[in-house]
């Protein structure tokens, strides 16, 4: 498998590229943590694209169970079909495979070529969820009791697991992963990311918008700091609404409430906190 070196659509730092390639070399899942909106899910999509691998995605919810990633046996449908067996002879009921719903792990294990498998936001699930996948991710196999078959990976998938750090993951699970934390990008890296999405953005607007963005992000006490994705949304709005530069900065370069601040601050506590800071600055002028 070739090395990941980033893509035209995704600005990957050197340490992130090293992490992806280390996981490939070790043949271990890559566990990626970071603030929401730092591009964890997009990383899996771009890695799959760069390495020319199909991508299977498993988006985890609070109700998701590990068994769903393997397979589910639809006993209700089989019972219903058995009651109607007199109509069609019951041929479908005789074959239990007709009632096995293959999960993403089964699909990944039996794919004709190596695939990338994204297990997205694993920390949303129950605390036992990661432990329930230990054997399957370690040995790349599981047993289907209904069909009495061992499902073993034909080609080992590249597994990328994301977490927003909502809860701690078990040590036994962490031991089986290669870990990488995506730090919030520095200003120069952030400019490169913006350039990928908005290559024709005027540099004057970008400079003023970046200063305002970091003024907001660096405000002490914020409940949720604005992320990279929220900066991109905000820039899109500034261009679409043709917001003038004067509206983004005060005459004395002090902090002011930016237009369309709802793209950056996502709860009333943070908006109130920021407005208080602006009020104090104005009073101290």
C-alpha positions, 0 to 999 in steps of 0.5 A: 500500500502506498504512503499517504501524502495529503491531497489537493483538497485536504491540508495534512500536517507532517505529523498527521501524514506520519500518523496515517502511514504509521497505522498502515505500517503497523496494521493497526486502527488509527484513532484520531482525536481533536476538537469538533470541526478539525477535519477528522471525518474528512481525513478518512475520506481523503485518505481513501481517495488518495490511496484509491480505496473504497470507503465504508462509513459507520457513524456511531450513535448513542444507541449503536451496538457493536453487533450491528457492525458485524451483522444482524439476524432478522428473526422477525422477517423470517418468522413472518415469511414462515407463516406465509410459507404456504403461499410460495413454498417457503424456499426463502425461509430455508436459506438463513442467509436471506435474513442476515444483514451484513454490517460494515465490518463484514462488508470490509472483511469480505471486500474484493480489495482493501477498503478504508473503514471509518468508525466515526465518533466512537465516543458517542456509544456506550462505554462497552462498545469499544471493548466489544470490538477488541477481538474483531479489530485485533484478529480481523475475524468474527463468527456468525453463529446463525450461519455457522461460518467464520468471517475472516478478512480477505484483505485487511482494511485500513481502519480510521476511528474518530473521537471528540473526547466526550468520554474516555476509551478503555485502555485495552482498546487504546493499546490496539490503536495508533493514536493521533491528536489533531491540534487546532491549526496554526495561523499559517496552516489555517490560511492554507486550509482557507486557500483550498476552499476559497482560492480567490478570497481577497487577502485583505478580507482574509487578514481582517477575518483571521484577526477577528476569528482569533479574537473570538477563539482566544476569549477566555471562558468560552464554552465552545471555541469556533473551529476550522469548519466554522471559520470556513462557514463564516468566510463563505457568509462574508463573501456571499453577503458582501460584508465590507472590511470596515464592518469587521474591525473597529477604528482603533483595532479593538475587539468588536462584535463581528457581523454574522457572529452566529456562524462562530459562536453557537450558544447564548453563554458565549455570545453574552460573554463576548458582548460583555468583553466588547462593552468593557473595551468600548467603555475603556476607550 
